[in-house]
Amino acid sequence: MNFIKQYLVDLITFHRLGKKVHFDEYFRETAKLTTSEIHKTPRRTLIINHFIKLVKAQYYLEIGVRDPKKNFNKIESENKFSVDPGIEFDDNPVDFKMTSDAFFDKLKNNNLKIKSDVKFDVIFIDGLHISNQVEKDILNSLEFLNENGVIILHDCNPPSEFHQREQYNFVNSPAGPFWNGTTWKAFYKFRHYKDLFSICFDSDWGVGIISKKQYPLFNNIKGKIENEFYEFSNLNENRGEHLNLSSFEQWAELIKK
Protein backbone atom coordinates (compact mmCIF):
# COMPACT_ATOMS: atom_id res chain seq x y z
CA MET A 1 0.00 0.00 0.00
CA ASN A 2 2.85 2.35 0.88
CA PHE A 3 4.45 1.51 -2.49
CA ILE A 4 1.32 2.54 -4.38
CA LYS A 5 1.02 5.73 -2.36
CA GLN A 6 4.65 6.66 -3.09
CA TYR A 7 4.17 5.85 -6.77
CA LEU A 8 1.19 8.21 -6.98
CA VAL A 9 3.11 10.95 -5.18
CA ASP A 10 6.03 10.57 -7.61
CA LEU A 11 3.66 10.56 -10.57
CA ILE A 12 2.03 13.79 -9.46
CA THR A 13 5.44 15.35 -8.80
CA PHE A 14 6.73 14.43 -12.25
CA HIS A 15 3.52 15.70 -13.82
CA ARG A 16 3.87 19.06 -12.11
CA LEU A 17 7.53 19.27 -13.07
CA GLY A 18 6.75 18.39 -16.69
CA LYS A 19 3.97 20.96 -16.80
CA LYS A 20 6.31 23.59 -15.37
CA VAL A 21 8.95 22.80 -17.99
CA HIS A 22 6.36 22.79 -20.78
CA PHE A 23 5.25 26.30 -19.94
CA ASP A 24 8.71 27.61 -19.03
CA GLU A 25 9.61 30.70 -21.08
CA TYR A 26 13.10 29.47 -22.00
CA PHE A 27 11.86 26.06 -23.12
CA ARG A 28 9.02 27.48 -25.18
CA GLU A 29 11.07 30.18 -26.90
CA THR A 30 14.00 27.86 -27.57
CA ALA A 31 11.65 25.26 -29.05
CA LYS A 32 10.37 27.90 -31.49
CA LEU A 33 13.92 28.81 -32.49
CA THR A 34 14.76 25.14 -33.02
CA THR A 35 11.73 24.59 -35.23
CA SER A 36 12.53 27.69 -37.26
CA GLU A 37 16.13 26.58 -37.81
CA ILE A 38 15.17 23.05 -38.82
CA HIS A 39 13.02 24.41 -41.65
CA LYS A 40 15.64 26.75 -43.10
CA THR A 41 16.97 25.88 -46.53
CA PRO A 42 19.14 25.16 -48.44
CA ARG A 43 20.94 22.41 -46.55
CA ARG A 44 24.71 22.26 -46.28
CA THR A 45 25.05 19.65 -49.05
CA LEU A 46 23.59 21.98 -51.67
CA ILE A 47 25.84 24.83 -50.53
CA ILE A 48 28.94 22.62 -50.63
CA ASN A 49 28.14 21.37 -54.12
CA HIS A 50 27.55 24.93 -55.25
CA PHE A 51 31.08 25.91 -54.20
CA ILE A 52 32.54 22.76 -55.73
CA LYS A 53 31.17 23.94 -59.09
CA LEU A 54 32.10 27.58 -58.45
CA VAL A 55 35.79 26.89 -57.76
CA LYS A 56 35.93 23.95 -60.19
CA ALA A 57 37.08 21.74 -57.34
CA GLN A 58 39.35 18.80 -58.05
CA TYR A 59 39.86 17.74 -54.44
CA TYR A 60 37.33 17.73 -51.59
CA LEU A 61 37.98 16.92 -47.92
CA GLU A 62 35.35 16.31 -45.23
CA ILE A 63 36.27 16.39 -41.54
CA GLY A 64 33.62 14.87 -39.28
CA VAL A 65 31.46 12.55 -41.36
CA ARG A 66 29.44 10.29 -39.07
CA ASP A 67 27.03 8.63 -41.51
CA PRO A 68 28.30 9.27 -45.10
CA LYS A 69 24.73 8.95 -46.39
CA LYS A 70 23.84 12.25 -44.71
CA ASN A 71 26.27 14.38 -46.71
CA PHE A 72 29.53 12.88 -47.99
CA ASN A 73 28.00 10.45 -50.48
CA LYS A 74 26.02 13.32 -52.02
CA ILE A 75 29.06 15.48 -52.69
CA GLU A 76 29.71 15.93 -56.42
CA SER A 77 33.49 15.74 -56.53
CA GLU A 78 35.61 13.25 -58.44
CA ASN A 79 38.33 13.14 -55.77
CA LYS A 80 36.90 13.28 -52.26
CA PHE A 81 38.31 12.13 -48.93
CA SER A 82 36.73 11.66 -45.51
CA VAL A 83 38.10 11.79 -41.97
CA ASP A 84 36.31 10.56 -38.84
CA PRO A 85 37.44 8.63 -35.72
CA GLY A 86 34.10 6.77 -35.61
CA ILE A 87 32.99 7.82 -32.13
CA GLU A 88 29.40 8.58 -33.19
CA PHE A 89 28.95 6.02 -35.97
CA ASP A 90 30.26 2.50 -35.35
CA ASP A 91 30.37 1.46 -39.02
CA ASN A 92 32.58 4.45 -39.83
CA PRO A 93 32.98 3.75 -43.59
CA VAL A 94 35.43 6.61 -44.20
CA ASP A 95 38.83 6.90 -45.88
CA PHE A 96 40.77 7.85 -42.75
CA LYS A 97 39.52 6.41 -39.47
CA MET A 98 41.25 8.85 -37.14
CA THR A 99 40.93 12.28 -35.55
CA SER A 100 41.52 15.35 -37.67
CA ASP A 101 44.65 16.14 -35.62
CA ALA A 102 46.10 12.72 -36.45
CA PHE A 103 45.09 13.08 -40.11
CA PHE A 104 46.83 16.42 -40.61
CA ASP A 105 49.89 15.28 -38.67
CA LYS A 106 50.23 12.20 -40.89
CA LEU A 107 49.53 14.27 -44.01
CA LYS A 108 52.29 16.75 -43.15
CA ASN A 109 54.71 13.89 -42.61
CA ASN A 110 53.68 12.15 -45.85
CA ASN A 111 52.34 9.10 -44.00
CA LEU A 112 49.07 8.80 -45.90
CA LYS A 113 48.01 7.66 -49.34
CA ILE A 114 47.51 11.35 -50.15
CA LYS A 115 50.75 13.19 -50.94
CA SER A 116 51.74 15.95 -48.52
CA ASP A 117 51.79 18.55 -51.33
CA VAL A 118 48.07 18.10 -52.05
CA LYS A 119 45.91 21.21 -52.13
CA PHE A 120 42.19 20.90 -51.50
CA ASP A 121 39.67 23.15 -53.21
CA VAL A 122 36.82 22.65 -50.74
CA ILE A 123 37.23 21.51 -47.14
CA PHE A 124 34.12 20.91 -45.05
CA ILE A 125 34.61 20.99 -41.26
CA ASP A 126 31.88 19.34 -39.19
CA GLY A 127 33.89 17.54 -36.51
CA LEU A 128 34.05 18.26 -32.78
CA HIS A 129 32.02 21.45 -32.26
CA ILE A 130 34.28 22.96 -29.58
CA SER A 131 35.96 26.24 -30.48
CA ASN A 132 39.58 25.26 -29.77
CA GLN A 133 39.28 22.11 -31.90
CA VAL A 134 37.51 23.96 -34.71
CA GLU A 135 40.29 26.56 -34.60
CA LYS A 136 42.91 23.83 -35.03
CA ASP A 137 40.93 22.31 -37.90
CA ILE A 138 40.75 25.69 -39.64
CA LEU A 139 44.48 26.38 -39.22
CA ASN A 140 45.41 22.95 -40.54
CA SER A 141 42.96 23.28 -43.42
CA LEU A 142 44.38 26.64 -44.47
CA GLU A 143 47.77 25.01 -44.91
CA PHE A 144 46.33 22.59 -47.47
CA LEU A 145 43.85 24.93 -49.17
CA ASN A 146 44.17 26.17 -52.76
CA GLU A 147 44.35 29.94 -53.20
CA ASN A 148 40.87 29.97 -54.76
CA GLY A 149 39.52 27.31 -52.40
CA VAL A 150 37.08 27.61 -49.52
CA ILE A 151 36.68 26.17 -46.04
CA ILE A 152 33.06 25.46 -45.14
CA LEU A 153 31.92 25.09 -41.53
CA HIS A 154 28.63 23.80 -40.19
CA ASP A 155 26.88 25.08 -37.00
CA CYS A 156 28.19 28.66 -37.08
CA ASN A 157 24.91 30.34 -36.12
CA PRO A 158 23.44 28.84 -32.91
CA PRO A 159 19.93 30.23 -32.38
CA SER A 160 20.16 30.28 -28.57
CA GLU A 161 22.67 30.05 -25.74
CA PHE A 162 21.41 26.51 -25.08
CA HIS A 163 22.28 25.35 -28.58
CA GLN A 164 25.85 26.59 -28.11
CA ARG A 165 26.50 24.76 -24.84
CA GLU A 166 29.83 22.93 -24.65
CA GLN A 167 28.39 19.64 -23.39
CA TYR A 168 26.57 17.75 -26.14
CA ASN A 169 25.20 15.13 -23.72
CA PHE A 170 23.36 17.69 -21.58
CA VAL A 171 20.03 17.07 -23.29
CA ASN A 172 17.91 18.48 -20.45
CA SER A 173 18.55 21.99 -21.69
CA PRO A 174 15.79 23.84 -23.57
CA ALA A 175 17.61 22.96 -26.82
CA GLY A 176 17.21 19.24 -26.11
CA PRO A 177 19.42 17.06 -28.36
CA PHE A 178 20.10 19.88 -30.84
CA TRP A 179 23.69 21.05 -30.47
CA ASN A 180 25.87 23.53 -32.35
CA GLY A 181 28.61 23.76 -29.76
CA THR A 182 30.97 26.74 -29.84
CA THR A 183 31.92 26.57 -33.52
CA TRP A 184 30.79 30.18 -33.89
CA LYS A 185 33.63 31.38 -31.64
CA ALA A 186 36.29 29.94 -33.95
CA PHE A 187 34.53 31.33 -37.04
CA TYR A 188 34.21 34.75 -35.39
CA LYS A 189 37.91 34.70 -34.45
CA PHE A 190 39.02 34.02 -38.02
CA ARG A 191 36.77 36.82 -39.24
CA HIS A 192 39.36 39.15 -37.73
CA TYR A 193 42.17 37.86 -39.97
CA LYS A 194 42.99 40.61 -42.49
CA ASP A 195 44.13 38.15 -45.15
CA LEU A 196 40.97 36.01 -44.93
CA PHE A 197 37.41 36.71 -46.06
CA SER A 198 34.21 35.11 -44.86
CA ILE A 199 30.45 34.91 -44.94
CA CYS A 200 27.85 32.91 -43.02
CA PHE A 201 24.71 31.77 -44.75
CA ASP A 202 21.60 31.92 -42.58
CA SER A 203 20.63 28.32 -43.29
CA ASP A 204 21.03 24.84 -41.75
CA TRP A 205 22.32 26.14 -38.37
CA GLY A 206 24.70 28.59 -40.04
CA VAL A 207 26.98 27.52 -42.90
CA GLY A 208 30.17 29.57 -42.60
CA ILE A 209 32.62 30.05 -45.47
CA ILE A 210 36.26 31.13 -45.11
CA SER A 211 38.48 31.90 -48.10
CA LYS A 212 41.78 33.50 -49.04
CA LYS A 213 40.05 35.14 -52.00
CA GLN A 214 37.52 37.95 -51.60
CA TYR A 215 34.39 36.61 -53.27
CA PRO A 216 31.37 38.97 -53.54
CA LEU A 217 29.99 39.96 -50.09
CA PHE A 218 32.84 38.13 -48.32
CA ASN A 219 34.52 40.42 -45.79
CA ASN A 220 36.25 40.47 -42.41
CA ILE A 221 35.53 42.22 -39.12
CA LYS A 222 36.13 45.96 -39.29
CA GLY A 223 36.36 46.33 -35.51
CA LYS A 224 33.28 48.44 -34.96
CA ILE A 225 31.64 45.99 -32.56
CA GLU A 226 34.01 43.81 -30.53
CA ASN A 227 33.22 40.68 -28.54
CA GLU A 228 36.44 40.30 -26.59
CA PHE A 229 35.14 37.57 -24.29
CA TYR A 230 33.12 35.72 -26.92
CA GLU A 231 29.82 36.25 -25.12
CA PHE A 232 26.72 34.78 -26.70
CA SER A 233 24.58 37.77 -25.71
CA ASN A 234 26.93 40.00 -27.72
CA LEU A 235 26.74 37.66 -30.71
CA ASN A 236 22.96 37.54 -30.44
CA GLU A 237 22.72 41.34 -30.65
CA ASN A 238 25.22 41.69 -33.49
CA ARG A 239 24.91 38.56 -35.64
CA GLY A 240 24.98 40.52 -38.87
CA GLU A 241 28.46 41.94 -38.32
CA HIS A 242 29.90 39.17 -36.15
CA LEU A 243 29.09 36.45 -38.68
CA ASN A 244 28.49 38.47 -41.88
CA LEU A 245 25.14 36.71 -41.90
CA SER A 246 23.62 36.54 -45.37
CA SER A 247 20.99 34.83 -47.49
CA PHE A 248 22.43 32.09 -49.68
CA GLU A 249 19.78 32.56 -52.35
CA GLN A 250 20.53 36.27 -52.69
CA TRP A 251 24.27 35.61 -52.75
CA ALA A 252 23.90 32.90 -55.41
CA GLU A 253 21.88 35.27 -57.59
CA LEU A 254 24.58 37.94 -57.21
CA ILE A 255 27.25 35.46 -58.31
CA LYS A 256 25.33 34.73 -61.51
CA LYS A 257 25.43 38.38 -62.62
C-alpha positions as CSV (number, residue, x, y, z in Angstrom):
1,M,0.0,0.0,0.0
2,N,2.9,2.3,0.9
3,F,4.5,1.5,-2.5
4,I,1.3,2.5,-4.4
5,K,1.0,5.7,-2.4
6,Q,4.7,6.7,-3.1
7,Y,4.2,5.8,-6.8
8,L,1.2,8.2,-7.0
9,V,3.1,11.0,-5.2
10,D,6.0,10.6,-7.6
11,L,3.7,10.6,-10.6
12,I,2.0,13.8,-9.5
13,T,5.4,15.3,-8.8
14,F,6.7,14.4,-12.3
15,H,3.5,15.7,-13.8
16,R,3.9,19.1,-12.1
17,L,7.5,19.3,-13.1
18,G,6.7,18.4,-16.7
19,K,4.0,21.0,-16.8
20,K,6.3,23.6,-15.4
21,V,8.9,22.8,-18.0
22,H,6.4,22.8,-20.8
23,F,5.3,26.3,-19.9
24,D,8.7,27.6,-19.0
25,E,9.6,30.7,-21.1
26,Y,13.1,29.5,-22.0
27,F,11.9,26.1,-23.1
28,R,9.0,27.5,-25.2
29,E,11.1,30.2,-26.9
30,T,14.0,27.9,-27.6
31,A,11.7,25.3,-29.1
32,K,10.4,27.9,-31.5
33,L,13.9,28.8,-32.5
34,T,14.8,25.1,-33.0
35,T,11.7,24.6,-35.2
36,S,12.5,27.7,-37.3
37,E,16.1,26.6,-37.8
38,I,15.2,23.1,-38.8
39,H,13.0,24.4,-41.6
40,K,15.6,26.7,-43.1
41,T,17.0,25.9,-46.5
42,P,19.1,25.2,-48.4
43,R,20.9,22.4,-46.6
44,R,24.7,22.3,-46.3
45,T,25.1,19.7,-49.1
46,L,23.6,22.0,-51.7
47,I,25.8,24.8,-50.5
48,I,28.9,22.6,-50.6
49,N,28.1,21.4,-54.1
50,H,27.6,24.9,-55.3
51,F,31.1,25.9,-54.2
52,I,32.5,22.8,-55.7
53,K,31.2,23.9,-59.1
54,L,32.1,27.6,-58.4
55,V,35.8,26.9,-57.8
56,K,35.9,23.9,-60.2
57,A,37.1,21.7,-57.3
58,Q,39.4,18.8,-58.0
59,Y,39.9,17.7,-54.4
60,Y,37.3,17.7,-51.6
61,L,38.0,16.9,-47.9
62,E,35.4,16.3,-45.2
63,I,36.3,16.4,-41.5
64,G,33.6,14.9,-39.3
65,V,31.5,12.6,-41.4
66,R,29.4,10.3,-39.1
67,D,27.0,8.6,-41.5
68,P,28.3,9.3,-45.1
69,K,24.7,8.9,-46.4
70,K,23.8,12.2,-44.7
71,N,26.3,14.4,-46.7
72,F,29.5,12.9,-48.0
73,N,28.0,10.5,-50.5
74,K,26.0,13.3,-52.0
75,I,29.1,15.5,-52.7
76,E,29.7,15.9,-56.4
77,S,33.5,15.7,-56.5
78,E,35.6,13.2,-58.4
79,N,38.3,13.1,-55.8
80,K,36.9,13.3,-52.3
81,F,38.3,12.1,-48.9
82,S,36.7,11.7,-45.5
83,V,38.1,11.8,-42.0
84,D,36.3,10.6,-38.8
85,P,37.4,8.6,-35.7
86,G,34.1,6.8,-35.6
87,I,33.0,7.8,-32.1
88,E,29.4,8.6,-33.2
89,F,29.0,6.0,-36.0
90,D,30.3,2.5,-35.3
91,D,30.4,1.5,-39.0
92,N,32.6,4.5,-39.8
93,P,33.0,3.7,-43.6
94,V,35.4,6.6,-44.2
95,D,38.8,6.9,-45.9
96,F,40.8,7.9,-42.8
97,K,39.5,6.4,-39.5
98,M,41.3,8.9,-37.1
99,T,40.9,12.3,-35.6
100,S,41.5,15.3,-37.7
101,D,44.6,16.1,-35.6
102,A,46.1,12.7,-36.5
103,F,45.1,13.1,-40.1
104,F,46.8,16.4,-40.6
105,D,49.9,15.3,-38.7
106,K,50.2,12.2,-40.9
107,L,49.5,14.3,-44.0
108,K,52.3,16.8,-43.1
109,N,54.7,13.9,-42.6
110,N,53.7,12.2,-45.8
111,N,52.3,9.1,-44.0
112,L,49.1,8.8,-45.9
113,K,48.0,7.7,-49.3
114,I,47.5,11.4,-50.1
115,K,50.7,13.2,-50.9
116,S,51.7,15.9,-48.5
117,D,51.8,18.6,-51.3
118,V,48.1,18.1,-52.1
119,K,45.9,21.2,-52.1
120,F,42.2,20.9,-51.5
121,D,39.7,23.1,-53.2
122,V,36.8,22.7,-50.7
123,I,37.2,21.5,-47.1
124,F,34.1,20.9,-45.0
125,I,34.6,21.0,-41.3
126,D,31.9,19.3,-39.2
127,G,33.9,17.5,-36.5
128,L,34.0,18.3,-32.8
129,H,32.0,21.5,-32.3
130,I,34.3,23.0,-29.6
131,S,36.0,26.2,-30.5
132,N,39.6,25.3,-29.8
133,Q,39.3,22.1,-31.9
134,V,37.5,24.0,-34.7
135,E,40.3,26.6,-34.6
136,K,42.9,23.8,-35.0
137,D,40.9,22.3,-37.9
138,I,40.8,25.7,-39.6
139,L,44.5,26.4,-39.2
140,N,45.4,23.0,-40.5
141,S,43.0,23.3,-43.4
142,L,44.4,26.6,-44.5
143,E,47.8,25.0,-44.9
144,F,46.3,22.6,-47.5
145,L,43.8,24.9,-49.2
146,N,44.2,26.2,-52.8
147,E,44.3,29.9,-53.2
148,N,40.9,30.0,-54.8
149,G,39.5,27.3,-52.4
150,V,37.1,27.6,-49.5
151,I,36.7,26.2,-46.0
152,I,33.1,25.5,-45.1
153,L,31.9,25.1,-41.5
154,H,28.6,23.8,-40.2
155,D,26.9,25.1,-37.0
156,C,28.2,28.7,-37.1
157,N,24.9,30.3,-36.1
158,P,23.4,28.8,-32.9
159,P,19.9,30.2,-32.4
160,S,20.2,30.3,-28.6
161,E,22.7,30.0,-25.7
162,F,21.4,26.5,-25.1
163,H,22.3,25.4,-28.6
164,Q,25.9,26.6,-28.1
165,R,26.5,24.8,-24.8
166,E,29.8,22.9,-24.6
167,Q,28.4,19.6,-23.4
168,Y,26.6,17.7,-26.1
169,N,25.2,15.1,-23.7
170,F,23.4,17.7,-21.6
171,V,20.0,17.1,-23.3
172,N,17.9,18.5,-20.5
173,S,18.6,22.0,-21.7
174,P,15.8,23.8,-23.6
175,A,17.6,23.0,-26.8
176,G,17.2,19.2,-26.1
177,P,19.4,17.1,-28.4
178,F,20.1,19.9,-30.8
179,W,23.7,21.0,-30.5
180,N,25.9,23.5,-32.4
181,G,28.6,23.8,-29.8
182,T,31.0,26.7,-29.8
183,T,31.9,26.6,-33.5
184,W,30.8,30.2,-33.9
185,K,33.6,31.4,-31.6
186,A,36.3,29.9,-34.0
187,F,34.5,31.3,-37.0
188,Y,34.2,34.7,-35.4
189,K,37.9,34.7,-34.5
190,F,39.0,34.0,-38.0
191,R,36.8,36.8,-39.2
192,H,39.4,39.1,-37.7
193,Y,42.2,37.9,-40.0
194,K,43.0,40.6,-42.5
195,D,44.1,38.1,-45.2
196,L,41.0,36.0,-44.9
197,F,37.4,36.7,-46.1
198,S,34.2,35.1,-44.9
199,I,30.5,34.9,-44.9
200,C,27.9,32.9,-43.0
201,F,24.7,31.8,-44.7
202,D,21.6,31.9,-42.6
203,S,20.6,28.3,-43.3
204,D,21.0,24.8,-41.8
205,W,22.3,26.1,-38.4
206,G,24.7,28.6,-40.0
207,V,27.0,27.5,-42.9
208,G,30.2,29.6,-42.6
209,I,32.6,30.1,-45.5
210,I,36.3,31.1,-45.1
211,S,38.5,31.9,-48.1
212,K,41.8,33.5,-49.0
213,K,40.0,35.1,-52.0
214,Q,37.5,37.9,-51.6
215,Y,34.4,36.6,-53.3
216,P,31.4,39.0,-53.5
217,L,30.0,40.0,-50.1
218,F,32.8,38.1,-48.3
219,N,34.5,40.4,-45.8
220,N,36.2,40.5,-42.4
221,I,35.5,42.2,-39.1
222,K,36.1,46.0,-39.3
223,G,36.4,46.3,-35.5
224,K,33.3,48.4,-35.0
225,I,31.6,46.0,-32.6
226,E,34.0,43.8,-30.5
227,N,33.2,40.7,-28.5
228,E,36.4,40.3,-26.6
229,F,35.1,37.6,-24.3
230,Y,33.1,35.7,-26.9
231,E,29.8,36.3,-25.1
232,F,26.7,34.8,-26.7
233,S,24.6,37.8,-25.7
234,N,26.9,40.0,-27.7
235,L,26.7,37.7,-30.7
236,N,23.0,37.5,-30.4
237,E,22.7,41.3,-30.7
238,N,25.2,41.7,-33.5
239,R,24.9,38.6,-35.6
240,G,25.0,40.5,-38.9
241,E,28.5,41.9,-38.3
242,H,29.9,39.2,-36.1
243,L,29.1,36.5,-38.7
244,N,28.5,38.5,-41.9
245,L,25.1,36.7,-41.9
246,S,23.6,36.5,-45.4
247,S,21.0,34.8,-47.5
248,F,22.4,32.1,-49.7
249,E,19.8,32.6,-52.3
250,Q,20.5,36.3,-52.7
251,W,24.3,35.6,-52.8
252,A,23.9,32.9,-55.4
253,E,21.9,35.3,-57.6
254,L,24.6,37.9,-57.2
255,I,27.2,35.5,-58.3
256,K,25.3,34.7,-61.5
257,K,25.4,38.4,-62.6
